[in-house]
Amino acid sequence: MISMLKKEVNCDIFVGQNGRIWINGGVEDMDLALRTIYLIEKEAHTNGLTDRIVDFLKAEKGARS
């Protein structure tokens, strides 16, 4: 899921062994990455999360255009 997120939000994302997440990129891209990570955190226990994340990213990118 991290590799898909990196590609879709056009940011560098590094996850440390201690659980810290480093996001580097444009301001709007980093904001989208952060909102997506919060969504993943909130819904991590549910089924079909990857599909919902893909749909969320498509909707957010469509709203920006």
Buried (B, 14 or more C-beta within 10 A) or exposed (E): EEEEBBEBBEBEBEEEEEEEEEBEBEEEBBBBBBBBBEBBEEBEEEEEBEEBBBEBBEEBEEEEE
